[in-house]
Amino acid sequence: MKKYIIALFAILTLVTSCNVKEFLTEDPVMSQSTELTLSDYNGLNKAVAGAYSPLASSTWYGNFFVLDAEMRAGNAMIPINTNFQSGRMSVPYHMTYEPSSTSGLWGTAYFVISACNNVLNAIETNAENLVTSSVTTADLNNLKAEALALRGFAHFDLLRLYSRLDGSNGEYGICVITTPQLPTDMPARATVEESYAQIIKDLTDAESLMADSYVRSGVADSKAVFTKDAIQALLARVYLYHKDYAKASEYASKIINSGRYSLWTADEYTSVWGKDVAGNGGEVIFEVYGKRSNAYDAYWEGPSHMTNPLGYADCAATDQLADLFEDGDVRGTTGVRGKDDGKAMFCTDKDEASGGQLWTMKYYGKGEGNATSTPDVSNTIVLRLSEMYLIRAEAAVNGSGTTALADLNAIRAARGASLLTSAGKADVALERRLELNFEGHLWFDLDRTGGSVSYSDANITRNIEPTSKFWALPIPKLQVDINENLKQNPGYGN
């Protein structure tokens, strides 16, 4: 907990001894000073490598950033049979968010931002000495681009979670941190527009610096690090959120037209999730790598365990979601876990002890253990080709482009769904929900478009209006207590 409390003001780098080949598996070591650690390219390289590790933590893509969003939006629920849940998702299910009971992403993300700032500052102030006979300016630029991309990525997820994305409450953006911080620094929140401006600057700077073919060497998963494709795909998403539809369409088209990715076929779709194989081609542009030996990996609180009756089983699929799929659409296929694994996207538990409730198979696991008896670790896909088609389609129905119908039908044809004859905003929104379910999108889609949530089951009735305070989650109380300049979100007290 302490490392998250002090993360915003950290002056030490995230990692000082990290084997590049295992950069997602080692516990960061803080035994050296920042100056010594970041004094040469090798130290800088290790620091950037280690900055990816917290993305797999339980507060981020290791679980709750994604699954809590699904729970809030009505795609996921706590199972009706209480023997199949541990209580870990009761806050998003019952919507009991308070400053003392909220997402811990604030500390985790700023910890990564701090590491990136230390690297960027060291490169900026010592670039001449870092270039040697074996280290080129291009090497430094690629490293700088990775740090900028990670910083922009972290700031963007913070903005999505703790700020209103529909344009209201514009003064309550995030703390935009671009330099190393001292423990005495008390940064205030920027506006939402200022936050977007820095995120876009970081990502476009990263795009301009990174070589087209650059991929961090020696990594276990080449799709778990930022490449130029990943930066451009993230820019497509950021521009969509910012309602710059022309830019969103432009960047989505860069990925679609690159020829480096292909839509999964209906036959492939059920078998690629959570596994390393997904990172070797097909749709995956960027993912978070799951590894038990990563000190940050959520493991028992990871998505493989939370969405599996053999694990904590806190996160089942809702009937509201399951009923949206038409017959023949592979995305809505159902089966029995342990019997139809790799053949269906939703399964009951093998004994149907949970009353036939459905569970997503997008986090089945990738083979580090026996996933049929013990839930396994899983990769979490963050950016993939289907989203680029959906971004371009949404841009088109908002006046930038004419490909909405073709883009939606490209996805639907690959999924075995019937083709549409027209495409409007409601069609795009529905297709996003169908395609991206359990990937953490629906809640943020509703927020940025001024939507609402209406959901009920045997235990709860939830109606979240567009003006609800819950679209911007409360900042953790401790962070507000230690920073007198940090304003809490409206509706949660001082």
C-alpha positions as CSV (number, residue, x, y, z in Angstrom):
1,M,0.0,0.0,0.0
2,K,2.8,2.4,0.8
3,K,4.2,2.4,-2.7
4,Y,0.8,3.5,-4.0
5,I,0.4,6.3,-1.4
6,I,3.7,7.9,-2.3
7,A,3.5,7.1,-6.0
8,L,2.5,10.6,-7.0
9,F,5.5,12.1,-5.4
10,A,8.0,9.4,-6.0
11,I,11.5,10.4,-7.0
12,L,12.9,6.9,-7.4
13,T,12.4,5.1,-10.6
14,L,10.1,2.2,-10.9
15,V,12.7,-0.4,-11.5
16,T,16.5,-0.5,-11.2
17,S,17.3,-4.1,-12.0
18,C,15.1,-5.8,-14.5
19,N,16.0,-8.5,-17.0
20,V,14.6,-7.2,-20.3
21,K,13.6,-10.7,-21.4
22,E,11.5,-11.1,-18.2
23,F,10.5,-7.5,-17.8
24,L,7.0,-8.5,-16.7
25,T,8.0,-11.1,-14.2
26,E,10.5,-9.5,-11.8
27,D,9.9,-7.6,-8.6
28,P,11.3,-4.0,-9.0
29,V,14.3,-3.3,-6.9
30,M,14.7,0.2,-5.4
31,S,18.2,-0.2,-4.0
32,Q,20.0,2.4,-6.1
33,S,19.6,6.2,-6.4
34,T,17.8,7.5,-9.4
35,E,20.9,9.3,-10.6
36,L,23.0,6.1,-10.6
37,T,20.2,4.0,-12.1
38,L,19.4,6.3,-15.0
39,S,23.0,7.4,-15.8
40,D,23.3,5.1,-18.7
41,Y,21.2,3.6,-21.5
42,N,21.1,0.1,-19.9
43,G,19.5,1.6,-16.7
44,L,17.1,3.7,-18.7
45,N,16.1,0.7,-20.8
46,K,15.4,-1.4,-17.7
47,A,13.4,1.3,-16.1
48,V,11.1,1.6,-19.1
49,A,10.8,-2.2,-19.3
50,G,9.8,-2.3,-15.7
51,A,7.2,0.4,-16.1
52,Y,4.9,-2.0,-18.0
53,S,4.6,-4.4,-15.0
54,P,2.0,-2.5,-13.0
55,L,-0.4,-2.6,-15.9
56,A,-1.1,-6.2,-14.8
57,S,-2.0,-5.2,-11.2
58,S,-5.4,-5.9,-9.8
59,T,-6.3,-2.2,-10.0
60,W,-5.6,-1.9,-13.7
61,Y,-5.8,-4.4,-16.6
62,G,-5.1,-7.3,-14.1
63,N,-8.8,-7.0,-13.2
64,F,-10.8,-4.2,-11.7
65,F,-10.3,-1.4,-14.2
66,V,-11.9,-3.7,-16.7
67,L,-14.4,-5.9,-14.8
68,D,-15.7,-3.2,-12.5
69,A,-16.6,-1.2,-15.6
70,E,-18.5,-4.2,-16.9
71,M,-20.3,-4.5,-13.6
72,R,-21.3,-0.9,-13.4
73,A,-22.6,-0.9,-17.0
74,G,-24.8,-3.9,-16.7
75,N,-22.8,-6.5,-18.7
76,A,-21.6,-8.3,-15.6
77,M,-23.2,-9.1,-12.2
78,I,-22.4,-10.9,-9.0
79,P,-23.9,-14.4,-9.4
80,I,-27.2,-15.0,-7.8
81,N,-25.9,-18.1,-6.0
82,T,-23.8,-16.5,-3.2
83,N,-21.7,-19.6,-2.9
84,F,-20.1,-18.5,-6.1
85,Q,-18.6,-15.2,-5.1
86,S,-16.2,-13.8,-2.6
87,G,-17.6,-10.2,-2.2
88,R,-14.7,-8.6,-4.0
89,M,-16.9,-6.9,-6.5
90,S,-19.7,-5.7,-4.2
91,V,-18.8,-2.0,-4.6
92,P,-19.3,-1.8,-8.4
93,Y,-22.3,-4.1,-8.2
94,H,-24.1,-2.2,-5.5
95,M,-22.6,1.2,-6.6
96,T,-21.4,2.1,-3.1
97,Y,-18.4,4.1,-4.2
98,E,-17.0,6.5,-1.7
99,P,-13.6,8.1,-1.2
100,S,-12.7,5.4,1.3
101,S,-14.0,2.7,-1.1
102,T,-13.0,3.4,-4.6
103,S,-10.7,2.3,-7.4
104,G,-7.0,2.3,-6.5
105,L,-5.9,3.1,-10.0
106,W,-4.9,6.7,-9.0
107,G,-1.9,5.5,-7.1
108,T,-0.9,2.7,-9.5
109,A,-1.1,4.9,-12.6
110,Y,0.8,7.8,-11.1
111,F,3.5,5.3,-10.0
112,V,4.0,4.4,-13.7
113,I,3.9,8.1,-14.7
114,S,6.6,8.9,-12.1
115,A,8.8,6.2,-13.6
116,C,8.3,7.6,-17.1
117,N,9.0,11.1,-15.9
118,N,12.3,10.0,-14.4
119,V,13.4,8.4,-17.6
120,L,12.3,11.3,-19.8
121,N,14.1,13.8,-17.5
122,A,17.3,11.7,-17.5
123,I,17.2,11.5,-21.4
124,E,16.5,15.2,-21.7
125,T,19.2,16.4,-19.4
126,N,21.9,13.9,-20.3
127,A,21.3,13.0,-24.0
128,E,24.8,13.9,-25.2
129,N,26.5,11.6,-22.7
130,L,24.0,8.8,-23.3
131,V,24.9,8.5,-27.0
132,T,27.9,6.2,-27.3
133,S,29.5,3.9,-29.9
134,S,26.8,1.3,-29.2
135,V,23.8,3.6,-28.4
136,T,22.5,5.8,-31.1
137,T,20.2,8.8,-31.0
138,A,17.5,6.6,-32.6
139,D,17.9,4.2,-29.7
140,L,17.2,7.0,-27.3
141,N,14.3,8.3,-29.3
142,N,12.6,4.8,-29.3
143,L,13.1,4.6,-25.5
144,K,11.7,8.1,-25.1
145,A,8.8,7.3,-27.3
146,E,7.9,4.2,-25.1
147,A,8.0,6.4,-22.0
148,L,5.8,9.1,-23.6
149,A,3.3,6.5,-24.8
150,L,3.1,4.8,-21.3
151,R,2.7,8.2,-19.7
152,G,0.0,9.2,-22.1
153,F,-1.7,5.9,-21.7
154,A,-1.7,6.2,-17.9
155,H,-3.0,9.7,-17.9
156,F,-5.8,8.7,-20.3
157,D,-7.0,5.8,-18.2
158,L,-7.0,8.1,-15.1
159,L,-9.1,10.7,-17.1
160,R,-11.5,8.0,-18.1
161,L,-12.1,6.8,-14.6
162,Y,-12.0,9.9,-12.5
163,S,-13.4,12.6,-14.8
164,R,-16.6,13.2,-16.7
165,L,-16.1,12.3,-20.4
166,D,-19.3,13.9,-21.7
167,G,-17.9,17.4,-21.2
168,S,-19.6,18.3,-18.0
169,N,-17.5,19.1,-14.8
170,G,-14.8,20.4,-17.2
171,E,-12.6,21.8,-14.4
172,Y,-12.2,18.3,-12.8
173,G,-9.6,16.7,-15.1
174,I,-6.6,14.9,-13.7
175,C,-3.3,16.0,-12.2
176,V,-1.1,16.3,-15.3
177,I,2.4,15.3,-14.2
178,T,5.2,15.7,-16.7
179,T,8.3,16.2,-14.5
180,P,9.8,14.4,-11.5
181,Q,7.9,15.3,-8.3
182,L,9.2,16.1,-4.9
183,P,7.4,14.8,-1.8
184,T,6.4,18.4,-1.0
185,D,4.8,19.0,-4.4
186,M,1.0,19.4,-4.3
187,P,-0.2,19.2,-7.8
188,A,-3.7,20.5,-8.6
189,R,-6.1,19.0,-11.2
190,A,-6.0,20.3,-14.7
191,T,-9.1,20.8,-16.7
192,V,-10.5,18.0,-18.8
193,E,-9.3,19.9,-22.0
194,E,-5.9,20.5,-20.6
195,S,-5.7,16.8,-19.7
196,Y,-6.7,15.7,-23.2
197,A,-4.1,18.2,-24.7
198,Q,-1.2,16.6,-22.7
199,I,-2.3,13.1,-23.5
200,I,-2.5,13.8,-27.2
201,K,0.8,15.6,-27.1
202,D,2.5,12.7,-25.4
203,L,1.1,10.2,-27.9
204,T,1.8,12.3,-31.1
205,D,5.3,13.0,-29.8
206,A,5.8,9.3,-29.2
207,E,4.5,8.6,-32.7
208,S,7.0,11.0,-34.3
209,L,10.0,9.7,-32.3
210,M,9.5,5.9,-32.7
211,A,10.9,4.1,-35.7
212,D,8.3,2.4,-37.8
213,S,9.7,-1.1,-37.2
214,Y,10.7,-0.7,-33.6
215,V,9.7,-3.4,-31.2
216,R,11.4,-3.7,-27.8
217,S,13.9,-6.6,-28.1
218,G,13.9,-9.7,-26.0
219,V,10.4,-9.5,-24.6
220,A,8.1,-12.4,-24.0
221,D,5.2,-10.9,-25.9
222,S,5.9,-8.3,-28.7
223,K,2.3,-7.1,-28.4
224,A,2.7,-6.2,-24.7
225,V,4.9,-3.2,-25.4
226,F,4.2,0.0,-27.3
227,T,5.0,0.0,-31.0
228,K,4.1,2.7,-33.5
229,D,0.9,0.7,-34.3
230,A,-0.1,0.6,-30.7
231,I,0.5,4.3,-30.3
232,Q,-1.6,5.0,-33.4
233,A,-4.4,2.7,-32.3
234,L,-4.5,4.4,-28.9
235,L,-4.6,7.8,-30.6
236,A,-7.6,6.6,-32.6
237,R,-9.4,5.9,-29.3
238,V,-8.3,9.1,-27.6
239,Y,-9.4,11.2,-30.6
240,L,-12.8,9.4,-30.5
241,Y,-13.3,10.2,-26.9
242,H,-12.3,13.8,-27.6
243,K,-14.9,13.9,-30.4
244,D,-12.2,14.8,-33.0
245,Y,-13.9,12.4,-35.4
246,A,-11.7,13.2,-38.4
247,K,-8.6,12.4,-36.5
248,A,-10.2,9.3,-35.0
249,S,-11.1,8.0,-38.5
250,E,-7.6,8.9,-39.8
251,Y,-5.8,6.9,-37.1
252,A,-8.2,4.0,-37.2
253,S,-7.6,3.8,-40.9
254,K,-3.9,3.7,-40.5
255,I,-4.2,0.4,-38.6
256,I,-7.0,-1.1,-40.8
257,N,-5.1,-0.3,-44.0
258,S,-1.7,-1.4,-42.7
259,G,-2.3,-5.0,-43.8
260,R,-0.6,-6.2,-40.6
261,Y,-3.9,-7.3,-38.8
262,S,-6.9,-9.3,-39.8
263,L,-10.3,-9.9,-38.3
264,W,-10.6,-13.2,-36.5
265,T,-13.0,-15.5,-38.3
266,A,-16.0,-17.1,-36.6
267,D,-14.0,-20.3,-36.3
268,E,-11.0,-18.5,-34.7
269,Y,-13.0,-16.2,-32.4
270,T,-13.7,-18.6,-29.6
271,S,-10.2,-19.9,-29.2
272,V,-7.9,-16.9,-29.1
273,W,-8.8,-15.2,-25.8
274,G,-6.4,-14.8,-22.9
275,K,-3.7,-16.8,-24.6
276,D,-0.2,-15.9,-25.9
277,V,-1.3,-17.1,-29.3
278,A,-3.5,-14.0,-29.6
279,G,-0.4,-11.8,-29.5
280,N,1.2,-13.5,-32.5
281,G,-1.2,-12.1,-35.1
282,G,-4.8,-11.6,-36.0
283,E,-6.4,-8.7,-34.3
284,V,-4.2,-7.9,-31.3
285,I,-2.4,-4.6,-31.4
286,F,-1.6,-4.1,-27.7
287,E,-2.2,-6.3,-24.7
288,V,-1.2,-6.6,-21.1
289,Y,0.9,-9.7,-20.5
290,G,-0.2,-12.1,-17.7
291,K,2.6,-13.9,-15.8
292,R,2.4,-15.4,-12.3
293,S,5.9,-14.4,-11.5
294,N,5.3,-10.7,-12.2
295,A,5.2,-9.2,-8.8
296,Y,2.3,-7.0,-9.8
297,D,0.2,-9.8,-11.4
298,A,-3.2,-10.0,-9.8
299,Y,-3.3,-13.8,-10.2
300,W,-6.1,-14.9,-7.8
301,E,-7.8,-11.6,-8.2
302,G,-7.1,-11.6,-11.9
303,P,-9.9,-11.9,-14.6
304,S,-9.4,-15.6,-15.1
305,H,-10.3,-16.2,-11.4
306,M,-13.0,-13.6,-11.1
307,T,-14.9,-14.8,-14.1
308,N,-14.5,-18.5,-13.4
309,P,-16.7,-20.6,-11.0
310,L,-13.5,-22.5,-10.1
311,G,-12.0,-19.3,-8.8
312,Y,-13.5,-16.4,-6.9
313,A,-16.4,-16.3,-9.3
314,D,-17.5,-12.8,-8.5
315,C,-18.2,-11.7,-12.1
316,A,-20.9,-13.5,-14.2
317,A,-22.5,-12.3,-17.4
318,T,-26.0,-10.8,-17.2
319,D,-29.0,-12.0,-19.1
320,Q,-29.3,-8.4,-20.4
321,L,-26.1,-8.9,-22.3
322,A,-26.6,-12.5,-23.4
323,D,-30.0,-11.7,-24.8
324,L,-28.6,-9.2,-27.2
325,F,-26.9,-11.7,-29.5
326,E,-28.8,-13.2,-32.4
327,D,-28.7,-16.8,-33.4
328,G,-25.6,-17.6,-35.4
329,D,-23.5,-14.9,-33.9
330,V,-20.3,-16.6,-32.5
331,R,-20.0,-13.8,-29.9
332,G,-23.1,-15.1,-28.1
333,T,-22.5,-18.8,-28.3
334,T,-23.0,-20.7,-25.1
335,G,-21.7,-24.0,-23.7
336,V,-20.5,-25.8,-20.6
337,R,-17.1,-25.0,-19.0
338,G,-14.8,-28.0,-19.2
339,K,-16.7,-29.4,-22.2
340,D,-17.0,-26.5,-24.6
341,D,-13.9,-24.5,-23.8
342,G,-12.6,-22.9,-27.0
343,K,-15.9,-23.5,-28.7
344,A,-18.2,-20.9,-26.9
345,M,-17.9,-17.4,-25.6
346,F,-20.1,-17.9,-22.6
347,C,-20.3,-21.1,-20.5
348,T,-22.1,-22.4,-17.4
349,D,-20.0,-24.0,-14.7
350,K,-19.5,-27.7,-15.5
351,D,-21.9,-28.9,-12.8
352,E,-24.4,-26.0,-13.3
353,A,-24.2,-25.6,-9.5
354,S,-24.6,-21.8,-10.1
355,G,-28.0,-22.3,-11.6
356,G,-26.9,-22.2,-15.2
357,Q,-25.5,-18.7,-15.0
358,L,-23.2,-17.7,-17.8
359,W,-19.5,-16.7,-17.5
360,T,-17.4,-15.0,-20.1
361,M,-14.7,-17.1,-21.7
362,K,-12.5,-14.1,-22.8
363,Y,-10.2,-14.8,-19.8
364,Y,-10.0,-18.6,-19.9
365,G,-6.2,-18.6,-19.4
366,K,-3.2,-19.5,-21.4
367,G,-1.8,-22.7,-20.0
368,E,0.4,-22.1,-17.0
369,G,-1.7,-24.5,-15.1
370,N,-4.7,-26.8,-15.6
371,A,-7.3,-24.2,-16.4
372,T,-10.1,-26.8,-16.2
373,S,-9.5,-27.4,-12.5
374,T,-7.7,-24.2,-11.4
375,P,-8.1,-20.8,-13.0
376,D,-5.1,-19.7,-14.9
377,V,-3.4,-16.3,-15.6
378,S,-4.6,-14.6,-18.8
379,N,-3.4,-11.8,-21.1
380,T,-5.8,-8.8,-21.3
381,I,-6.3,-7.4,-24.8
382,V,-6.3,-3.6,-24.7
383,L,-6.4,-2.6,-28.4
384,R,-7.4,-4.7,-31.3
385,L,-8.5,-4.4,-34.9
386,S,-12.2,-4.7,-34.4
387,E,-12.2,-1.6,-32.2
388,M,-10.5,0.3,-35.1
389,Y,-13.4,-0.6,-37.4
390,L,-15.9,0.5,-34.7
391,I,-14.0,3.8,-34.1
392,R,-14.1,4.5,-37.9
393,A,-17.8,3.6,-38.0
394,E,-18.6,5.9,-35.1
395,A,-16.6,8.7,-36.7
396,A,-18.6,8.2,-39.9
397,V,-22.0,8.5,-38.2
398,N,-20.8,11.7,-36.6
399,G,-20.0,13.2,-40.0
400,S,-16.4,12.1,-40.7
401,G,-16.4,9.4,-43.4
402,T,-18.9,7.2,-45.1
403,T,-17.8,3.7,-44.2
404,A,-20.0,3.0,-41.2
405,L,-22.2,0.4,-42.8
406,A,-19.3,-1.4,-44.4
407,D,-17.2,-1.3,-41.2
408,L,-20.0,-2.7,-39.1
409,N,-20.8,-5.4,-41.6
410,A,-17.1,-6.4,-41.9
411,I,-17.2,-7.3,-38.2
412,R,-20.6,-8.9,-38.3
413,A,-19.7,-11.0,-41.4
414,A,-16.6,-12.3,-39.5
415,R,-18.8,-13.2,-36.5
416,G,-21.6,-15.0,-38.4
417,A,-24.1,-12.3,-37.6
418,S,-26.7,-11.0,-40.1
419,L,-25.6,-8.0,-42.2
420,L,-27.1,-4.6,-41.5
421,T,-28.9,-2.6,-44.2
422,S,-28.3,0.8,-42.6
423,A,-26.0,2.2,-39.9
424,G,-26.7,4.9,-37.4
425,K,-25.4,5.9,-34.0
426,A,-27.6,3.3,-32.2
427,D,-26.3,0.6,-34.5
428,V,-22.6,1.5,-33.7
429,A,-23.3,1.7,-30.0
430,L,-24.9,-1.8,-30.0
431,E,-22.1,-3.3,-32.1
432,R,-19.5,-1.9,-29.7
433,R,-21.4,-3.6,-26.8
434,L,-21.6,-6.9,-28.7
435,E,-18.0,-7.0,-29.9
436,L,-16.2,-5.4,-26.9
437,N,-18.2,-7.0,-24.0
438,F,-16.1,-7.8,-21.0
439,E,-13.2,-5.7,-22.3
440,G,-14.1,-2.7,-20.2
441,H,-15.6,-0.4,-22.8
442,L,-19.4,0.0,-22.3
443,W,-19.3,2.1,-19.1
444,F,-16.9,4.6,-20.7
445,D,-18.9,4.6,-24.0
446,L,-22.0,5.6,-22.0
447,D,-20.1,8.3,-20.1
448,R,-18.6,9.9,-23.2
449,T,-21.9,9.9,-25.1
450,G,-24.1,11.1,-22.2
451,G,-25.8,7.8,-21.8
452,S,-27.4,6.1,-18.8
453,V,-27.6,2.6,-17.2
454,S,-30.8,0.8,-16.5
455,Y,-30.3,-2.7,-15.1
456,S,-32.0,-5.1,-12.7
457,D,-31.7,-8.7,-11.5
458,A,-33.0,-10.7,-8.6
459,N,-30.8,-8.7,-6.2
460,I,-30.6,-5.1,-7.4
461,T,-32.3,-2.4,-9.5
462,R,-29.8,0.1,-10.9
463,N,-30.7,3.4,-12.7
464,I,-27.8,5.7,-13.4
465,E,-28.8,8.9,-15.0
466,P,-26.5,11.0,-17.2
467,T,-26.1,13.5,-14.3
468,S,-25.1,10.8,-11.8
469,K,-21.9,11.5,-9.7
470,F,-20.8,7.9,-10.4
471,W,-19.6,8.7,-13.9
472,A,-16.5,10.2,-12.3
473,L,-15.4,7.9,-9.5
474,P,-14.1,9.4,-6.2
475,I,-10.4,10.0,-5.8
476,P,-9.1,7.8,-2.9
477,K,-9.5,9.7,0.3
478,L,-5.8,9.4,1.3
479,Q,-4.7,11.1,-1.9
480,V,-7.0,14.1,-1.1
481,D,-5.9,14.2,2.5
482,I,-2.2,14.4,1.7
483,N,-2.6,17.0,-1.1
484,E,-4.3,20.2,-0.1
485,N,-4.6,21.3,-3.8
486,L,-6.4,18.1,-4.9
487,K,-10.1,18.7,-5.3
488,Q,-12.4,15.7,-4.8
489,N,-15.0,15.0,-7.5
490,P,-18.4,16.6,-6.9
491,G,-20.9,14.5,-4.8
492,Y,-18.3,12.8,-2.6
493,G,-17.7,15.4,0.1
494,N,-14.5,17.5,0.6
